[in-house]
Amino acid sequence: MVNKKRVLITGAAGFLGSHLCDRFIKEGFHVIAMDNLITGDLRNIEHLFKLPDFEFYHHDVSKFVHVPGELNYILHFASPASPIDYLKIPIQTLKVGSLGTHNLLGLARAKKARIIIASTSEVYGDPTVHPQTEEYYGNVNTIGPRGVYDEAKRFQEAITMAYHTFHGLETRIVRIFNTYGPRMRLNDGRVLPAFIGQALRGEDLTVFGDGSQTRSFCYVDDLVDGIYRLLMSDYVYPVNIGNPSEITIGDFAEEIIKLTGTTQKVIYNPLPKDDPKQRQPDITKAKEILGWQPKVSRAEGLKITYEYFKSLPNEVLYQRDHKSFDSYNK
């Protein structure tokens, strides 16, 4: 019997990490999942625990990481990713992007494994170039409230490229744009679950700013496919993975009202400091290098996501983090 290839996925109990675990199990890998559960939830991966090709390590990658046996691939997706999280735990956010990335790059070198790190469109900051191409260096306030996340990811990219150029390590960098789908946390401060949660509770939908700022939403299955293709490619430089279909936050709120059938209205609050005015990926590289582009329309993806949120028990629907409504639309 041929031994299955082994993959380590960090942040495995989170929204994206759990879907990546599903994909690699489906592809026939032995999946080693790792998460410290600071923002992840074991319920996202509990369906995998019974499988012989799945194992879980409860561990913080900011500390030394040891995984026995062979490793072929590492996916570093451990990081707070929503405003409610990285504003609440800024030091941990910086540490997982710096110390955690350093530890995993070292593990990849020791195991001779290929590693892909999850970067973000937030490296572009409040962009002066639109849509954002991978060659754009960004407009980031290093000492602003968002700096802990933005700079953690920018450092993560820099040290990853340093390991590639200095040690010859096989590295990949994915820049992830706004993503949505089942298993998102309802009250994590991000715009889509915030809107749907408010609609389900019969509350007015809160828009920060005048609603003219834009976002581009990619369904999670499409994103996971792009990540998988990038990992298996030969391309070592950052690649944008996201859906270029751009929409204003104001129009998006109206889409959610129509989808959910709520009779609530939209209310407007002041725009927080350094909030990006525009967010749209240029996915030319993903198309040309990976043969990838999103397939799931926003209407189709939102319907699936709404059905997921509707199925949640009331204690989840009404479980609020008091900071989430003082956050902003990411």
N, C-alpha and C positions, 0 to 999 in steps of 0.2 A: 504494500500500500504506500502510495506517495504521500510524504508528509505535507500537510497543508502549510501555506505561507502564513506567517504570524504578523499581525498588525497591532500596534499599541495606539489607542485613541484616548487622548486626555480631554477632560471636560465632557466625558462620555455620558453623564447623566443629565446634561443640559439639552436645550432645544435642538441645536444643530448636531451636537455630539451623538445624541441618541439616534437620530436619523442616519448618521454616518455608520453607527454600529449595525443598524438594520441593513444598510447597503453592502457592507463588507461581509456580513454573514451570508447574504444572498449571493455574493460573488464567490463564496466558498472559502473564505479566509477563517483562520482561528483568531478571534478578536479578544484582545486584552484591554479591558476598559478601566480607566482611572479617573477618579473625581474625588475632591475633598468635600463635596456636597454643600459648599458655602452658598451657591446659587442653584446647583443642580438638584434633581429630584429622582430618587431611585424608581419611582413609579414610571418614569419614562423608559426604563430598560428592564423592568421586572419580567416582562414577557420573554426575555432572552436568558434569564438565569437557569432555566431548565435545560438549555442546550449544551451539549458536550464541547462545542467549539466557542464557548463564551466564558470568560472569567472576569471578575471585578476586583480591583484594588481600591480601597478607600485611602487615598493618599493626596497630600499637597505637593504639587510638583515644584514649588518654590524651595522645597527641601530636597536632599539627595534622592535621586530616583534609581531604584534597582529593579530590574525585571529579569528573572532567571530564564535561561534558554535563548534560542535564536530569535532575532527580530528582523523582519524584512522591511517593514515600513513603520513610520511613526507619524501620526497626525496630531499636531499640537493645537487643540481647540479649547484649552483651559483658560478662561478669562471671564470676568464679569463683562457683559456686553451691552447692558442697558443703562440709561442715565440713573435710574433709581439705585442700581447696584454700585456703579463706580463712583457716584457721589457719596454713597454711604460707606464704602470700603476703599478709599483711594489708595492707601498704602498697599493693600493686598493686590489691587489692580496693577500697580507699578511693579510689584515683586513678581507676579506671575508672568508679566511681559518681559522682565529682565532676568531675574534669577531662574525662573521656571524655564524660560527659553534656553538659557545657558546650560542648565542641567540636561535638558532633552537633546540639545545639540551634542553635548558630550556623550550621552547615551547612544545616540545615532552613530557617532564616530566609533565608539567602542564596539558596537554591534555590526558596523558596516551596513547600516540601514539607510534607506532613503527617507527624508523627513520633509513634510509639508507643514508650513506654519500659517495660521489663520490671521491674516492682516485684515484691514478694514478700509472702507471708503473714508473713514474719519481721518486717515493720514492726509487727506486733501484739505481738511479743515473747512473754513468758509471759503469756497473756491472762487478764484477770479477767472478760471477757465471753465468753459461749459460746452459740451459735456466733458467729464473728466477723463483724460487719457493717462496711461501709466507713466508717461514722460513728465507729467505735471508734478512739481515738487511740493505743492500745497501752500496753504495759508493758515498756519496754526499758531494760536496763542499758547505758548509753553507754560505760562503761569496762570492761565484762566481755569475755571472750574472743570472744563472738559480736557485740560492738558494732561491729566493723569492717565486718561485712556488713550488719547491721541499720541502722546509721546511714548507711552509703553509700546504701542504698536510700531511706531517709527523706529525705536531702538531695536525692537524685535526683528524688523526687516534688515537693519544694518548689521546686527551680529550674525544673522543667518547668512547674509552675503559674505561676511568676513570668514565664516567657517567654510563656505564654498570656495572662496578664492585662496585662502591660506592653507586649509587642510584638504581641499579637494572633495569635500563632503557633497553627496548628492542631495541638493536642497530644492524646494519648490516654495513659492510664495503666492497665496491667493488673497486678493483684495476683495472682500465681501461687501456688497451693497445691501440695502434693506431687504430683509428676508422675512417670510411669514409662513404660517402653516400650523397644523396640530402640534401640541405640546409646548407652544409658547405659554409663558406665565401671564395670566390674565391682568395682573396689576403690577407689571414691571416698569411702567412709565413709558413704554414705547407706544407710538401713536395708534397702531392697528388694534392691539388688544385693549388699549385704553378706550378707544371709541366703541368697540363691540361690547366691552364690559359695561360702559355707561348706558348704552342702548338697552342691554338686557336687564339692567337695574331700573330702567325708566328715568334715567338722569339726562340732563342736558349734556351735549357733547362739547368738550373743552378744546378749543383751538388756541394755540399760543401765537401771538403776532396777529397780523391781519389775514392770515390764511393763504397768502400769495407764495410762501416758500414751497419748494417742490421736493418730492421724494419719488423714488422709483422702486417698486415692490416686486421681488422675485419669489415665486413659490418654492418651498423648501426642496421638493423633489428635483426641480430643475437645478437648483444650486448644488445639491449633493452630486448630481451627475457631472456638473462642471468641475467640481473639486476632484472627483474620481479621475476624470480625463486628464486634468492637469498633473496629478500625482503620477500617472502612468506615462506622461509625455517626457520629452527630453528638454523642456524649456525651463531655465533656471531663474528667469527674471519675473517680477510681479505681473500678475494677470488679473484684470478686473473680471469678476463674475457677478452678474446682476442682470436685471431686466431693464432695458433702456426706455420702457414705456413710462414716461414722466407724467406726474399729476400734481396739482397744487393740493396743499393740505385742506384748504377750504372745499375744493371739489371732492376730495376723498371723503370728507365728513358727510357730504351729501350722498355719496355712493353708499356709505354705511347706513345712513338713514333709510335709503331706499331698500337696501338688502334686508335690514332687520325689521322694517315696517314700524319703527318707533315714531311716535308723534312728538318727540322732544325736539328742541331747537338747538342751534349752535351758539355757544357763548365764546367770547374772545377775552384772553388774558394777555398781559405784556409778554413780549418775546424775550427769552432769557439771553444772557450774555454769550456771544460767540456761536449762536445757533446758526447752522448753515442755511443760506438762503436758497441754494440750489443743490440738487443731488441727482445726477444722471450719469450712468457709466457709458463710456465708449467701449464697446465690446468687440472692436475690430480684431484685436489679437486673439481673443477667445474663439471667434469664428474661423480665423485663418489658421491658427496653430492647433486648436483642439477640435475643430469642426463642431463647435458647441454654440447653441443659442437657446434661449428659453422657449418652451413649448406650451406651457400652461398659461392661459389668459388670466388676467386679473379677476374677471367675473367668475371664471371657473374655480380658481384658487380661493377666492373669498367665500364662495358658497361652501366649499369643503371645510374651511377654517371656521366659519360661522356655525356649522353643524357640530363641529367639535366643541366649541365653547358652549353651545346650548346644552350639550350633554353633561357638562360639569355639574357636580352637586352644588346646592345653594351655599354650603359653607365655603366653597372655593369662590363662587361668584361674589359673595359679600365679604370675603376676607380681604381687607384693605391694608396696604402699607401706607401709613399716613403721609409719607413723603411723595408717593407716586403722583398725587394730584398737584403737588408743588413742583413737579418736574417739568419736562417739556417734550414736544413732539420730535422724536428722533427719526 
